Amino acid sequence: MTTDGQPKRALPKLRRREVDGSGQDWVRFEELRPGLHLPVVARPALPGIELADWGRTHRALVDAQIHKHGAVLFRGFDVVTPEAMDRAIQAMADEALAYEERSSPRSQVSGNIYTSTDHPPSERIFLHNEQSYNQTFPARLFFACVLPSQQGGETPLADTRRIFQRLPAEVRARFLEQGYTYVRNFGHRLGLSWQQAFQTEDRAEVEAYCQRSGIQVEWRDGNRLRTRQVRRAAGLHPVTGEPVWFNHATFFHVSTLPAPVASALLADLGEEELPNHTYYGDGAPIEPEVMETLRAAYEAEQVMFPWEKGDLLVIDNLLAAHARSSFVGPRRVLAGMARPFPWSEVAPVADAPRDSPPG
């Protein structure tokens, strides 16, 4: 009885919230913004979670999220050193890979952890899939934000499944039939030297690598090198079975550069001597209107988010293209690659009547 003569009410029984002993619910996956499927963001639900330890135990869960969304942004795990990044790579994707057959200036930070790019801050880097021109490419990409820039500096993403569906069937058809040709000229004052690209001073090593990789080699006067390789433009994702637009045909075409830069290069070097350029698989020029259509498809699917210090972005290289925005102020983003995958194990895609373009 209470002091006023009323019967006492039983206090409700409080249940202690149980935490899954497997640790699966220690990290929660959610949309970064409402309606944004790429990337999905993963945040710690409990304090003090070591991402590498959790990721090693729940690799299958991470892979499932990546295959569904294309990329996972781990936020709140404080990945700010090359060592922490390397541990996360080993936990979720095995050993980090060396950067071979290079096309972009990068600096080695520690082991196989590199700067994301050493291009000047004022330059925007167009959407592309890492090393899709290689016969063996990394299936996983990792980017860790050590220091976000004061302004800009995002790493935009685009879903290659949606890019494929957005392209008109008539544009896809020739690329699916022939692939595309990638031509590189080494030895000019612009672009990487062949020594930098192949990480050797030995011509014989370059020739052996190119022979293994299906690359035509042409040594020219002045210790210059021209290479030519025909590569596929699309394929079926080996896990999801979905068609993906996976190539460098747009990225390396001279018309994708800012117009003043492209005009200056063509005036100075001519098309034959460009550091990088692409053609149809039979060597014919890609029409300007086709290039505009390709770039428009990438741009229509581009999504961006601001970096936060400690972020770790994990990308399925086949499912998501990535880029870099220009920026102001210091910026430090580290990059790593993992899971080598051969083009020979990517099934070809037979084109079909185009689905409705994604909304």
C-alpha positions, 0 to 999 in steps of 0.5 A, spaced: 500 500 500 502 507 498 501 512 503 495 514 501 492 507 501 492 505 494 495 499 492 502 499 489 503 498 482 508 493 479 514 496 476 515 494 469 520 489 467 526 493 463 530 488 459 537 490 457 538 491 450 542 485 448 548 485 443 549 480 438 555 476 440 557 475 433 558 482 432 554 483 426 550 489 429 556 493 432 556 496 425 550 499 422 549 500 414 545 506 412 544 511 406 548 517 407 543 521 404 535 519 403 535 516 396 542 515 395 544 508 394 552 509 392 555 509 397 552 506 403 555 508 409 557 504 415 558 507 422 560 504 429 554 502 433 559 501 439 565 505 441 572 502 440 571 498 434 577 496 431 575 496 423 580 491 421 578 486 426 571 487 425 572 487 417 576 480 418 570 477 421 565 480 417 568 480 410 562 476 407 557 482 410 562 487 407 562 484 400 554 483 400 554 490 401 559 492 396 556 488 391 549 491 392 551 498 392 558 498 389 561 502 395 561 502 402 564 508 406 566 506 413 565 513 417 567 514 424 573 508 425 578 513 424 583 510 419 588 516 418 595 512 418 597 508 412 598 502 417 591 502 419 589 503 412 593 497 410 590 493 416 583 494 413 585 492 406 588 485 409 582 484 413 577 485 408 581 484 401 587 480 402 594 483 401 594 490 398 597 490 390 603 494 387 601 499 382 603 496 375 602 499 368 601 506 371 598 511 368 597 517 373 602 520 377 602 517 385 607 517 390 608 511 394 607 512 402 608 505 405 608 498 402 603 498 397 599 504 400 600 510 395 597 517 394 591 517 391 594 522 385 599 527 385 595 531 379 595 538 381 589 541 385 586 545 380 585 539 375 579 535 375 580 528 374 574 525 370 570 518 372 574 512 370 575 505 373 582 503 376 586 500 371 581 497 366 586 497 361 590 492 364 589 485 363 589 484 370 585 489 374 584 490 382 577 488 383 577 492 390 579 500 391 580 503 398 581 510 399 582 513 406 582 521 408 587 523 412 586 530 411 580 533 407 581 539 403 578 546 405 574 546 399 572 541 394 576 535 393 571 530 393 571 523 390 565 522 386 562 515 384 558 513 378 554 506 378 557 502 372 551 498 371 546 504 371 551 507 366 551 501 361 543 502 361 543 509 360 547 509 354 543 508 347 544 501 344 547 503 338 552 507 342 554 500 346 553 496 340 560 497 336 564 497 343 561 491 345 563 488 338 570 491 337 572 493 344 576 500 344 584 501 342 588 505 347 594 508 344 600 511 349 606 515 347 612 515 352 618 520 352 615 527 351 615 532 356 608 530 358 605 524 361 609 519 364 615 516 361 615 509 360 620 508 365 615 511 370 609 507 367 613 500 367 617 501 373 624 499 370 629 502 366 630 495 362 627 495 355 627 487 355 622 487 361 618 492 358 617 488 352 616 481 356 611 485 360 607 487 354 608 481 350 604 477 356 599 483 356 597 483 349 600 490 348 603 492 341 610 495 342 614 500 338 620 503 340 622 510 336 627 515 336 630 518 342 628 512 347 621 514 346 615 508 346 609 507 343 604 502 345 597 500 342 592 495 346 585 493 344 581 492 350 573 490 352 568 495 354 563 492 358 562 485 361 558 481 366 560 482 373 563 476 376 558 476 382 552 479 381 551 477 373 549 484 371 552 488 365 557 493 367 560 499 363 568 498 364 573 501 360 578 507 359 575 509 352 572 516 355 577 517 360 583 517 355 580 520 349 583 527 348 576 530 348 575 529 355 580 534 357 578 541 358 577 544 351 583 549 352 588 543 354 585 539 348 586 544 343 593 546 345 595 538 345 593 537 339 596 544 336 603 542 339 603 534 338 598 532 333 593 526 334 599 521 333 603 524 338 598 525 344 600 521 351 594 518 351 588 517 346 583 512 344 579 509 338 574 504 336 577 497 336 578 497 329 582 503 330 577 508 327 576 515 330 570 515 335 565 520 333 565 527 337 557 526 338 559 519 341 564 522 346 559 527 348 554 521 349 559 517 353 561 523 358 553 525 359 552 518 361 557 518 366 556 525 369 548 523 369 550 518 374 555 522 378 554 522 386 558 526 391 559 527 398 564 531 402 570 527 405 571 527 413 577 525 416 578 518 418 573 516 412 575 509 409 571 508 402 571 501 399 569 500 392 568 495 387 572 497 381 567 493 376 561 496 379 563 504 381 567 509 377 571 514 381 573 521 380 576 527 383 574 534 384 579 540 384 580 543 391 583 548 395 587 547 401 591 541 403 588 535 402 591 528 403 587 522 401 591 515 401 589 509 396 590 502 396 588 496 391 587 489 392 584 482 389 587 482 382 582 479 377 583 477 370 579 480 364 579 473 362 574 471 367 569 477 366 564 474 361 562 478 355 555 481 355 550 480 349 547 487 348 539 487 348 534 492 347 535 498 352 532 498 358 528 505 360 534 510 362 535 510 370 531 516 373 
